[in-house]
Amino acid sequence: MPNSSMVNEFLLTRFSDVWEYRVIHTMLFLLMYLGTMMGNILIVTVTTCDKKLHTPMYFFLRNLSVLDMCYISVTVPKGCVIFLFDNRMISMAGCAAQVFFVYQCACAEGLFLTIMAYDRYVAICQPLHYPVIMNPRVCVQMTLTSALSSGVFAGLHTGSTFRLSFCQSNVVRQFFCEVPPLLKLSCSGTLSNEILNFLSAVLIAGGCFAFITISYIHIFSTVLKFPTRRERGKAFSTCVPHILVVTIFVSSIAAVYMKPTSQSSAIQDKITSVFYSIVTPFLNPIIYSLRNKQIKEALKRISNKKALCSKMIG
């Protein structure tokens, strides 16, 4: 950090400087933020309180919910502040922290979605071996490995970015600190950083997407052999939304990180970044709670217990 501070702070940018649009953007972001927090809190509460949901699938879902709450909290609150107020400033340390947590959460998101796809593959394609393969110890190990490897990955990118000298401008063309717009501000050579970004997108995002795709090919080939149309429809309705979220998440990351910084468009990258930093955490609780029959039933059981307790107290 000492060798990279001709610029000591950065200015983040809005989608628009028109006050009416800024208010609309703030309202949209806040609604998505509140929806994400409420949905994920619901999932964490239900999967923790209901013993019938103490299974590997819901263990991973609970971890994904906690991750999504952290992920969207890294960008949206600060984004709403710069939309509404004139204070668009963020310190060098604050910017580095935001880059670190965005990378860590994004990497962990991809790994968790991959693990959940693998969990569904084992449950559907190898049901007899499921309790052995997905035992509690393995589930915890996979979760910890994903979290720790994401931290190392984030540290590598944060360190390689903030070793650069920033002296051209301090205006980041993004509503949160992100590596591609930061590289545009550097007066150091950024080729190695761009190569690192490209390789990371290919290996992490591309690798996760390839693994998930292969898992679902096996799942669909097994589902098509189910005897009744109802069973096939139920399996497809569970899997297709997961694939949709993964596709949005991976394709939006690839659109930003797999092209040279010189060819990136500020407004296009802003819009694209919304999909992997805000839309994906927003969609996950909708898909995994509102469309999940077991969670709905568990919620009813918890509500009935609370109602019964209230009557007994009364």
C-alpha angles and dihedrals in degrees: 000000000000092000095050106056114100080117111048099182140018137222117224120211136227131227088245139001092216107109096221092053091046090055091049091049090049092050092049092048093046093049091051090045094050091044091051094048095046094046094048094044087053091052093047092048096047097043090048099046099041111072091199088068095054091111132119092259093056092039089061091042090054091051091047090052092052089047093050092052090053093043097054091041090061094065114016103061093050090042092055090050093055091044094055105030137045092241102102095150125122125178124239090250092047091049092050090050091051092049090049096050094042090054093044094049094043093050093045090048091057092046093048092049088050092050091049090052089051090049090054090047092054093043094052104030100034105025095155092056095041098099090050099043097042099040119154094259093054091047092053092045092052091048094049092045091052093049095046096044089048089054092051090047092050092047091052093053095042093050094046091050100047095046085073124093116247112202109128099076139331097221111111110203093220137073090241134028109277131165103240096056090042091055089058089061095052123106089195127085109280102182093105090050092051091049089049091051092049094047091046092052091049097045101037105029095029093043093050092047092049092049092047091048092051091047092053093046087059091043094051093046088054094043092054088062093058110118100229132051090226092060091047092048092049092051093047093048089055097047104039097064089050090053090048093054092046091050093050092047098047098039093050092050091048091050091058104034104035098063130072115270091235091061097048121111115220098217093041092051091048092054093043093049090057089066097057098033101040114006096053095052088044095052098045098073091043092054097040100040111026092042095041116096095194093054091048090051092046090051090053091050092051091047091050091050092051091048091050092049090050091053092049091049091045 
